[in-house]
Amino acid sequence: MVAEQVTLPDFGIRLQRIAAAALRTLLGVALLALVALNVANAIARATGIVVIGVDEVLVFGMIWMVMLGMLLVTAERGHINFELVTSRVTPRTRLILMIVTHVILAAACAYSAFQSFKYVSQITNLGQTSMALGMPMLIPHSALLVGFGGTAIIAAMILVSDIRLLAQSRGGSS
């Protein structure tokens, strides 16, 4: 019996799919949990019971969900683009437009991640906590750092891939 050999690119693609599926599952479970928490909070308020901190958990949870979802959208190249333009150009021109898009996305997100890092460092040093739960503000604000930083890395990886494709297509039509 010969063991099946897995090449590094195949392993990377498989790992990427597993990570994306796990993140989708995590986001789905988190959304269901937040909806259930919101319903429970609404029922409690209707009966005159006030549960301290639920609103903070809902807001912070949604921020984390958006920032983690941004990683998936970027990896799947699902960001809004100008389909009206990209559908009317050659594949090579479309690739060039995607390269420009990912340069801008990587740069903007890297800058935002850097600024988020500086802010998270400041509030951590100050020991800032949330008003209702006393949660360290490091937790919700780190979502921006993770989301923007991860998106910058993913956009840069896509950029490198697209530049390689463009270099390979030089002999093709323009």
C-alpha positions as a printed Julia matrix, in Angstrom:
174×3 Matrix{Float64}:
   0.0    0.0     0.0
   1.28   3.44   -0.93
   0.39   6.33    1.33
  -1.25   9.26   -0.42
   1.11  12.22   -0.53
  -0.38  15.62    0.13
   1.45  18.53   -1.45
   1.89  21.74    0.47
  -0.53  23.77   -1.71
  -3.18  21.04   -1.38
  -2.68  21.01    2.39
  -2.96  24.8     2.5
  -6.2   24.79    0.52
  -7.63  22.03    2.69
  -6.61  23.91    5.85
  -8.17  27.1     4.5
 -11.47  25.3     3.83
 -11.49  23.74    7.3
 -10.76  27.1     8.95
 -13.47  28.84    6.9
 -16.03  26.14    7.77
 -15.12  26.34   11.46
 -15.39  30.13   11.43
 -18.77  29.98    9.65
 -20.01  27.51   12.26
 -18.71  29.69   15.1
 -20.38  32.77   13.63
 -23.66  30.9    13.14
 -23.69  29.61   16.72
 -22.74  33.07   18.01
 -25.58  34.67   16.03
 -28.1   32.16   17.39
 -26.81  32.75   20.92
 -27.09  36.53   20.53
 -30.62  36.24   19.13
 -31.62  33.99   22.04
 -30.05  36.44   24.5
 -31.89  39.33   22.88
 -35.22  37.49   23.05
 -34.61  36.57   26.7
 -33.72  40.17   27.46
 -36.91  41.42   25.75
 -39.04  38.95   27.72
 -37.31  39.94   30.95
 -37.9   43.64   30.29
 -41.55  42.98   29.43
 -41.96  41.36   32.85
 -40.19  44.24   34.6
 -36.85  42.49   35.1
 -33.71  44.34   34.06
 -30.69  42.2    33.33
 -27.53  44.26   33.64
 -24.97  43.96   30.86
 -27.01  42.17   28.2
 -26.91  45.18   25.89
 -23.11  45.31   26.19
 -22.79  41.62   25.36
 -25.07  42.06   22.34
 -23.14  45.04   20.99
 -19.72  43.53   21.63
 -20.81  40.2    20.16
 -22.06  41.84   16.98
 -18.81  43.77   16.61
 -16.83  40.54   16.86
 -19.16  38.84   14.37
 -18.77  41.62   11.81
 -15.0   41.71   12.1
 -14.64  37.92   11.87
 -17.12  37.84    8.99
 -14.95  40.37    7.18
 -12.17  37.77    7.15
 -14.41  35.27    5.37
 -15.71  37.81    2.88
 -12.18  38.88    2.03
 -10.9   35.31    1.66
 -13.81  34.51   -0.67
 -13.32  37.74   -2.63
 -16.87  38.63   -1.73
 -16.45  42.35   -1.11
 -18.66  44.66   -3.09
 -17.03  45.55   -6.38
 -17.95  47.34   -9.52
 -19.44  44.45  -11.48
 -20.75  46.87  -14.06
 -17.13  47.71  -14.88
 -15.46  44.35  -14.25
 -17.99  42.4   -16.31
 -17.25  44.54  -19.38
 -13.46  44.26  -19.44
 -10.99  41.58  -20.46
  -9.88  39.0   -17.89
  -6.43  40.63  -17.75
  -7.91  44.08  -17.07
 -10.23  42.54  -14.46
  -7.18  41.02  -12.79
  -5.43  44.39  -12.78
  -8.52  45.98  -11.19
  -8.54  43.26   -8.52
  -4.86  43.92   -7.83
  -5.56  47.62   -7.36
  -8.53  46.8    -5.13
  -6.46  44.46   -2.94
  -3.58  46.95   -2.7
  -6.02  49.54   -1.37
  -7.77  47.04    0.9
  -4.5   45.7     2.35
  -3.12  49.19    2.93
  -6.3   50.58    4.49
  -6.76  47.57    6.76
  -3.09  47.5     7.77
  -3.33  51.18    8.74
  -6.58  50.54   10.64
  -5.04  47.54   12.42
  -2.04  49.63   13.44
  -4.31  52.37   14.83
  -6.44  49.74   16.58
  -3.32  48.24   18.14
  -2.28  51.64   19.48
  -5.77  52.23   20.92
  -6.02  48.75   22.47
  -2.62  49.3    24.07
  -3.75  52.62   25.53
  -7.01  51.35   27.01
  -5.28  48.25   28.36
  -2.65  50.38   30.09
  -5.41  52.56   31.54
  -7.34  49.5    32.71
 -10.53  50.74   31.04
 -13.59  48.54   31.59
 -17.15  48.55   30.29
 -19.79  50.36   32.3
 -22.26  47.56   33.03
 -20.18  44.39   33.22
 -16.79  45.79   34.11
 -15.4   43.83   31.15
 -11.91  44.92   30.09
 -12.36  47.02   26.97
  -9.45  45.11   25.51
 -11.98  42.39   24.59
 -14.36  44.34   22.34
 -11.71  46.63   20.89
  -9.47  43.7    19.98
 -12.14  42.69   17.47
 -11.08  45.62   15.3
  -7.44  44.66   15.57
  -8.18  41.03   14.65
 -10.58  41.95   11.84
  -8.5   44.66   10.2
  -5.19  42.86   10.77
  -6.5   39.56    9.44
  -8.12  41.25    6.46
  -4.87  43.05    5.64
  -3.0   39.73    5.7
  -5.61  37.93    3.59
  -5.78  40.81    1.08
  -1.98  40.8     0.82
  -1.99  37.04    0.17
  -4.63  37.46   -2.55
  -2.6   40.34   -3.97
   0.51  38.16   -4.26
  -1.54  35.42   -5.92
  -3.09  37.86   -8.39
   0.29  39.4    -9.23
   1.61  35.91   -9.99
  -1.38  35.26  -12.24
  -0.82  38.58  -14.01
   2.86  37.75  -14.53
   1.89  34.36  -16.0
  -0.67  35.96  -18.33
   1.76  38.41  -19.93
   1.94  36.3   -23.03
  -1.89  36.27  -23.28
  -4.28  38.83  -24.66
  -4.66  42.19  -22.95
